[in-house]
Amino acid sequence: MSNMAWHEIIAPMLEQRETKPRSCGANMILDIGLGIRSTEDILEISGHLIDHWKMGFGTSVFVSADLIRKKNKLLAEHGILTYPGGTLLEVALLEHHCRVYMHSAKDLGFQAVEISDGTIPLPAHRRERVILCAKSAGLKVITEVGKKDPENQPTAVQLADQALQDFEWGADWVIVEGRESGISIGIYDELGNVKPSALAVIQSMTQDYSDRLIWEAPLKKQQAYLIEAIGANVSMGNLKPEQILAVEALRNGLRFETLHTVSDRLISRGDWNPEQIEQPEQVLIPVQK
C-alpha cells in the first residue's frame, strides 16, 4: 500500500507478503470481549491486516443478538471472515441442535463456523455430517484439529490425518489447536516452545493444503518460529487484537526475532556490506537565471 507511512523506505521488505484478499498468510484474531467502539479502534489501525475474527469459545452467548449483528456487519465491511468459537458448537451438539445452530449463526451475521471436538468426543461420521450441515447452510467451514486437555493430546500424525480428512470433506480452512495459552498443546511443549518434529510431520503430510492451514500461535516466540520455519505467509491464529501490527512487523522482518535473519542473509549473499560507507546524495542546485 503506497500510502502507508515509511513506504519509500521499507517497500522492498514488504514485497514477499501477500495482501488482502489473500488465500494464505491469514491473521486470525481471538476476540474474547471487544465492544463496538474497541472493534472500530482495532479496525481503524489494523483492519487491512486482519483476515479472520473468531469470537472465542462461548463468549458470544453473553452478548445481545443485535450487537453481534452490528459487529459482524462492521467486520464484513472490512473484508474479515467472522465465526464463533468451536466450543459453542460442541455445546450445541450435546443438545443435538446442529441445524438450529447453523441457522442461528447465519441469522447473527456470521459468515463461517468453527467445527471442533476439542472437548467432546465426535465420531468421524458425525464430524462429516456437521461439516456438510454447515456447508448446506451457506456457511464457510473452519475446522479445528486437536484436544484442549494437555493430558489427552493426539500425535502429530493423528492431527495431520484429521486435517486431511476435513479438507476432503469440504473444510475451507483447518486450524491446528493451540488454545489461548500455547502451552502443552498440539505442536507446543510445556514451556510453549514449538516441537520441531511435530511441526515437520504435519507440514510434510499436509503440504498440498499448506495455504489453508492455520496454526494457533498466541505467543511471540511461537509466531517468530513459525515465520522462520514456514515463511512470512504462514497463517496464524489466536492472535491478540491489539498486537496485529506487532505480528505483521514480525512477518516482515521488522523486529529483532526476524530482522537478524534478513541481515544475515543479505550479508552472506553480498547484497549488503555493513562496512561500506554510503555515498552522499547528490543535491541538485537550481540554476539562477
N, C-alpha and C positions, 0 to 999 in steps of 0.2 A: 504494500500500500504506500504509494509515493507521497501521500500527505502526512505520513507518520513522522513524529519527531525523530531527528537524527538519521533520517532515511539516507541522505547522501553520504553519511559516514559509515553506516552499518549494512547497507543493502546487500553487499556480496555475502555477508554471513547468513542472510535470511533466504538465499536462493534455494537451499535444499528443502525448506519447509513448505509443505502443502498448505494451501489456504482454503477457506470455506467457499463453497461447499466442497467437502473433501470425503474421500472414501477410505482414508487411512490417516493415522496420526490424530485421532479424536481425543479431545479433552472432555472427560465426563466428571461433573462435579457432584458431590454428595451434599444435598440440602436437607438439613435436619431442623429447619425452623425459620426460614427467612420470610419476612413480610414483603408487601409490595414495594415499599419505599427502599428497603435494603436491596431487593431484587433489582430495582431500577438503578440503584447506585452501581451494583456489580455489572449490569449490562452496559452502563454508560462507559465504564473504563475497560471492560474486557469481554463484552458480548460478542465481538468479532472473533474471539479466540475459543469460545465455548461451543461444543457440538452436542453434548448430551447433558441433560439436567435430571438427576434422579432425586425424587423426594423420598428420602431414606426410610427403610423398613416400614413401620406403621405410622409414621408421624403425620401423614396427610389425613388420618382419621379424625384428628382433633382440630381441623380447620374447616370453616364453613365452605359449602359447595360453591357458593358464589365467588368466594375469594380464590379458590383453586381454579375456577373457570377463568377469572380475570388474569391470574398469574400465568396460566397455560397459554392464554391468548397473547399476552405480552411476550412470552418466550418464543412462541411460534413466529411472531413478527420479526424476531432476530435470528430466525433460521435454526432454532435449537430444538432438538428432539426431547420430549419430556415423557417420563414414566414414573409410576410409583414403585417402591421397593418390592423385591420379591417376597419378603416375609409376609407382606399383606396378602399376597396371592395364596401363600401357604395356609394362612388362617382361613381364607375363603374356601379353599379346597377341603378343609376339615368339615365344613358345612355343606359340601357338595354344590357350591354355587359358581361353577366355572363360567357358564354363560351369563349369569347375572353380573358377575364381576367384570367381565369384558364389556358388557353393555354399560355398566356404571363408569368404567374407565373412559369409554368413548364419550359418554354424556358429560363428564367432567372436563373434557378437552384434552385428555392425554392422547398422544399420537402413537404410543407404544406401551407395552407392558413387559415387566421383567418376570421370567419364569424360572423358579429355582426350587431346590429341595434341600436347602442348607440346614433345615431343622427337622422337617418331617420326612418320612420315607415316601418315595414316589416311584412305583414300578415303571419300567420303560414304556409299557403300553399306555399308561395314564399320562406320562410326560408327553408322549407323542400327541395324544388327543388334546391336551391342553394347548400345545403349540398350534394345532390345527384349529382349535376353538378361537384362539386369538387372531389367527390369520383370517378366518371366516368373518370375524367382526370388523375387519378392515384395519387392524392394528399391526404395527411392526412388532417383531418379536426379538427381544433381547433375553437370551437365557444365561443362566449363571451356573458354572460347574464348581463343585467343591462343597465342603461341610463347614459349619461355623464352630463346631466343637473341636478344640485343639487335640483332644484325646481320640478323635474319630476322623482322621484325615485320610482321604484317598491317596493312592500313589500317583505319581506324575503320569504314568501310563493310563491309569483309570481316568484322570482328568482329561487327558487328550482324547481318549476313546469317546468319552461323553460329549466333548466339544464336537468331534467329527460327526457323531450321530445326530446331534442337534442341528448342525448345518445341513445334513442330509434331510432332516425332517422339515427344514424351511426356516431356521433361525436366521435373522438378518445380522445379528451380532452375538458373540458369545463372550461373557465376562468370566475371567478366572478369579475365583473368590480370594479376597484379601482382608475383608471386613474393614472397619474404620480404624482398627489398631495396627494391622500389618504385622502381627506377632503370632508365631506358631501356627500359621495358616497357609495352606496352598504351597507356594514356592518360597515361603519365608520361614526362617528358623526362629528359635525362642528369643533372639536378640533383634529380630526384624531384618536380618541380612538375607539377601537372595541366596538360595541354594543353587549354585551353577548347574549341577547335574539335572535337577528337576526342570529348570528353565530350558536346558538344552534338549531334553526329551520331548517336552511339549512343543517347542519350536520345530523340532525335526518332524514330529508326527503331524503337525497342523500347518506345515509350510504352505500348502495350497490355499489356506484361508487366513494367512497371517495378517492381511489388511483388515480383517473383520474380527480380530481377537483383541479384547480389551483386558489389560492387566490392572487389577485394582492395586494401587500403589500410593497409600496415604502418606508415606514418609519420604523426606527429601532424598535420603540415601538410596531408597528403592527406585525413585524416579531417575536419579543420576545413573544408577547401574543399568537400568533398562534402556536408557537413551544411549549409553556407551555400548551396550551389547547388541541392541537391535537397530538403533538409529533415531534420528530426530523425529521421524514419523511413526514411532511406536504409539499405539493407542493406550491411554492410561485412564484409570477411573478412581473414584473416591477421593478426588482432589478437593481441597478446601476452596470454597468460592472466592475468598479474599486472597488466595495465593496463585491464581491463574497466571498473572503476569510473571510471578517468580518461576513457575513451571515452564512458561514459554521462554524465559531467559535461559533456563537450563537446557531446553531443547536446542537453542540456537548458539550455544557456546558463550553465553554472556554472564556466566557465573564460574567461580573457581573450579567447581566439580567437573565442568565440561570444557572450560576455556583452555586448561592446561594441555588437553589432548589436541586441541586445534593448533596451538602454538608449536607443540612438539612435532606435529605432522608437517606444518609449513617449514619448520627449520630443517627437518630430515629431507624434505623434497627440494630444499634450496630456494624456496619461494619467499623466505624472509630471513634476513640476517640481523640479529639483534645488535651486532657491532657496526652495522652500516649507518652512517650519518645521513639523514635526509638532506637533499639538495634544497636550498632556499627557493621559495616560489618566486617566479618572475612577476613583477608588478608592472603593469603597463601604465606609463605616464602619458596622459593626453598631450598631444602636440598643440602648442599655443599658436593660434592663427593671428 
